Amino acid sequence: MTDFETISVDLGSDGLATLTITRPKALNALNEQVLTELSQALEDLAARDLRALIVTGEGRAFIAGADIKAMMEMSADEALTFGHLGHSVMNALQGLPFPTIAAVNGFALGGGLELALSCDLIYLSEKAKVGLPEVGLGIIPGFGGTQRLGRRIGWHHARRLVFTGATIDAAEALRIGLALEVFPADEFMDKVRDVATAIASQGPVAVRRAREVMARGAELPLEDANRAEVEAFAGLWDTADRAEGMAAFVDRRDVDFQGA
Ligand code: DAK
């Protein structure tokens, strides 16, 4: 993995990788450099045999949004290019072949919340604050927030958050289903890693396949989605993991998945 200036990637030894945005002086705001480095790192990670990826931010923010100071200087054409770059990063994150977890350690505003929404699971530290404040800047969410928020929490709360630009605390994010769980700040990353470890201990091929069919099925009519599920289910039959998982149950022993 290349060395980056604004992000760091820890590949771990257990199939669990952690990607950290490391621009704390600007509360990890997303400028062109961060987005470009994210794009390169995600391309590299996609090709690795990982069981889960945790995304977090260094310091007191997850990501405080797209970089407002950089956006101020952009022409409309440049804003369009910037929007496409942001969307391609969010799509790359969403399209990774293994589960992704947003560990929202602090502010996740604007583009920061949009990045969290591109992950499978969102956990918040009790210190986190989240929102889409763009309309207060005279713009709208530009990295998928107008679309992914409603799909995640329902359109009623999504509309309220987008129209008011409100920043909400972790307790409210939990109440409206934006956070899966809220953990105390001093044990936050340990708790998130526990979730990642629980995922990593399951049949890796099965987890990937379940993730794929759930993501694809969400965009399909139920009948087609269920057909995709049956095909994915049967497609696992000849895997070593399927044989091992069932044999370990019958033999009453610990399972030893190979990820094949
Ligand atoms: N951009 C640039 N710098 C930022 C930043 C941001 N989003 N957020 C914080 N910073 C910088 C601050 O300017 C400050 O830098 P210095 O002045 O010290 O050099 C440093 O981080 C520390 O921030 P504060 O001093 O403000 O810290 P506080 O604790 O007082 O306040 C805060 C924390 C998170 C409440 C505050 O920093 C804040 O309100 N930040 C902005 C939050 C925000 O509005 N985020 C949404 C950004 S808009 C599109 C593409 C993308 C988007 C839209 C359209 N198209 C191309 C169509 C997405 C838009 C956004 O995400």
Residues whose N, C-alpha, C, O or C-beta is under 5 A from the ligand:
A	BS01	DAK	K25 A26 L27 A29 A64 G65 A66 D67 I68 K69 A79 L80 F82 G83 F107 L109 G110 G111 P133 E134 I139 I140 P141 G142 F143
